[in-house]
Amino acid sequence: MDNLDIIYGKNTVLELVKTGKRSVNKILISKGLNKDGKIDEIIAYAKNRGVVFQFIPRENFAKYKDINHQGVIAYVSPIEYVDLDEFIKTPKKEGYKKVVILDGVEDPHNLGSIIRTAVCAGFDAIILAQRRSGLCSSTVEKTSAGAINYIDIIKVNSLVNTVDKLKKSDFWVIAAEAAGTDNYFEVDYTSMNFAIIMGAEHSGVSRTLLKQADFLVKIPMFNQFNSLNVSNAASILIYEATRQIMQKSNLKL
């Protein structure tokens, strides 16, 4: 099983076999597991896609005791990262492109949560640095509840060069910064391709990227308590953009 990743959890495995985005070597399901709709769906999609699945004794899952596998594990091909240039040149069918750039966000739970929010809000890509970012692990995949299979994940060597390239390709860049000049809701997200940069928990967005940004936005804080988790902060900005876009287009879901 060399060069295969392990993913785990009902939602995660289900979303993977739904999309068919990556090859699945096999799925292991614990015998005696209380079958529910999700297990039935996993089995149905696996059969439809010709994916091998096996019911194995519960004790065989003992070696995975440190992960919340819910009795379901899959061996899959690694995440396929999307090339930045390909992403930029591929036209979007409708509207503008919406991207989240993560600068130094290393905690896999934060990364997975941000990916999940971005997918729910209809964003197009997540951009990560090769260094100083938590790349896509099984924990990220589990925390995203399988959402990672529904969005382009772009891995780059240099965020500075990436931002420069995006700006030259008609993207506006919005960096989250506690000392920002605008409140996050004062920016018009509706008429441009844009990238939102979120920084690491303690250090924030790097100075170089802040200098490149077209907008520096802040989330108002009261009681002198400035301590929003990065995934919470990202959700606020992401859904403000979504709110404005829906309002302008009179879109109702």
Secondary structure, DSSP 8 states (H G I E B T S, - for coil): -TT-EEEESHHHHHHHHHHT-S-EEEEEEETT----HHHHHHHHHHHHHT--EEEE-GGGGGGGTTS--TTEEEEE-------HHHHHHS--SSS--EEEEEES---HHHHHHHHHHHHHTT--EEEEESSSS----HHHHHHTTTGGGGSEEEEES-HHHHHHHHHHTTEEEEEE-TT-SEEGGGS--SSSEEEEEEEBTTTBS-HHHHHH-SEEEE----TT-----HHHHHHHHHHHHHHHHHHHHT---
